[in-house]
C-alpha cells in the first residue's frame, strides 16, 4: 500500500513536469513566430535591395537571382547618403547636448530652490507636455522665419525647446532623490557653481541622463515633419527628408521600389548598428523613463 | 541656501528662453491667429478685401472655427482619428501585454526576444511606412491572400479603402510600438513581488484567477502610462499616415489634415488651419487628462 502511493505521486510529478515543459516549448514556439513576423519586413528590405523593379514585383520574398551592388550605390547617390548622415548626426547630437545641459541645470536649480517662482516655472514645463506639435507649428515657423532662423541652427533650437519639457520633468524627479550633502561639502571646499554642476551634480545624474539622451535622440533622428517645415527641399537635408523627397520625385508614376528598398536599407543601417551596441542602455532608458513618469 | 538662490535665475534662464521662443510664444500666437484671417505671410482684412494694415483689422471672430466644422474633410479626419485611436490602442495594448507576460515567463534568451520585439521602434515611421506599403500592396494583395493562395479579400488592397486602411495603419503601429509598450509592461511585471503568486498558488488559485486578481491590479500604474502614451501617439500619428496612403481614399488623420489645409486652399488659409490645430489641442488634452484621471482613480481603488 505504501509503495503504491509513492508510485502514483512519482507519476503525477512526472506528469506535472511534462505539462510544464510542454507549456514552455509552446511559449518559445509562439514567441519565435512573433519574432519572425517582427523581422519579416526587414528581410524584405534586405533581399529586395539587390533586385530590379520587375524582379521585386515578381518574386519579392526570395533571394535575389544575381548579386549586384548597383542599386545600393545608386541609392547612396540619390539620397546623398554621406552628407545626409553627417547632417542628421550633427543636428541630433547638438540638439540632444543642448537639451541635456539646459534641462539638467534648470531642473537642478528648481529642486534646490523651493519657492513660488520655481514651482510656477516647473508647472509650465509640465503643462506644455500636453501641447501637440500641430498647435504651435505654423506660428513657430513664421516666427523663426521673421528672426532669420529658418535654418539648421533654428532647427536645433526648436528641438531644444520641444525636448525640454519631458527632460526637465525627468531630471526634476531624479534630482529630488540626490542628497544635498555632497554639494554642501563641495561649496565648503571652494567649488564654484559650474565646477559643482560639472563635477558633482552631473556624475550623480548619469543614469537619468542616459534616459534623456535615448528618448530624445530616437525621435529627433527619425523626425520627419519639423525638418520638412524648416529645411524643406534645400541642399542640406536630413536622412528622413532625403528619403521622402527621393520617393516623391521618383514616384510620380508608380512606386520606384528598386530605389526605395536600398535607400531605406542604407538609411536604417546606422541606427541598427547603434541599437545592437547600445540596446542594453536603450531598453533600460525606456523602462526607467516610464517608471519615473 | 543663499548660494542656490543667487544662481536660480541664471541657470533656469536658458531653458525658459528656449521654452518661450519655441512653445509659449508660438502657442499664444497660434490661439490669437485662429481668430484672424491669417494667410501665413500676411493678414487679410475682410472689410477692405486687401492686406490688413495691422493684425487687429483682420479679426474674424469664430469664423475660422465655423469654417472648420463645416469642412467635410476636417470632420471626416476627426472621425477617422477617433476610430483609428480606438482600434490602435486596443491592438497595441493586447499585443504588448501578451508579449510582456510571455517574455517574463521564459527562462532562457528572454533578452534576445526583447531585443527583436523592440527593434522596429528604432526606425522612423516614414521608412517603415514605405516598407509596409509594399507589404500591403504586393505581398498581401498579390501573394499571400490572392485568389491563388489563401484567399482573404479583406486583406487585399488594404491601402486603397478607407476602412481597410484603418486596420492596415493599426497593424503597422502595433508592429512598431508593441515592443516599446512591452518594455514598460515588463518593468511593471518585475515590480510585482513573487510572494503574491506563491501565496495564491498555495491557496489553489488558477493562472487566470491570479492574473485577474493580482497581475491586473498591480499593473495599474503601467496601464496609466501605456494608455496615455498610446492614446497620445495615435492621435498625433502623421509619418505612417503620410507614407502608407498619403491621405488618399479618405484616410487622412487630423495631424495630416492640419498640415494639408494650407495646400487645399488658395490663398493658403492659415487661420482655418490654426483653428483646427486649436481644436486638436483641446481634444488631445481633454481625452488624455480624462484617461489619466480615470486610470489613476482605478490605481487607488485597487
Interface residues (C-beta under 8 A of the other chain):
Chain A: X24 X27 X28 X30 X31 X34 X35 X37 X38 X39 X41 X42 X44 X45 X48 X56 X57 X60 X61 X102 X103 X105 X106 X108 X109 X110 X112 X113 X117 X118 X121 X124 X125 X128 X130 X131 X132 X133 X134 X135 X136 X137 X138 X139 X140 X142 X143 X157 X158 X160 X161 X162 X164 X165 X168 X184 X187 X193 X218 X221 X222 X223 X224 X225 X240 X243 X244 X247 X255 X257 X260 X261 X264 X267 X268 X271 X272 X274 X275 X279 X282 X283 X286 X287 X290 X291 X293
Chain B: X1 X3 X4 X5 X7 X8 X11 X12 X14 X15 X16 X18 X19 X21 X22 X23 X24 X25 X26 X27 X29 X30 X33 X40 X41 X99 X102 X103 X105 X106 X107 X113 X114 X115 X116 X117 X118 X119 X120 X121 X122 X123 X124 X125 X126 X127 X128 X130 X131 X132 X133 X134 X135 X137 X138 X139 X142 X143 X175 X179 X180 X183 X184 X186 X187 X222 X225 X235 X236 X238 X239 X242 X254 X255 X258 X259 X262 X270 X273 X274 X277 X278 X280 X281 X284 X285 X288 X289
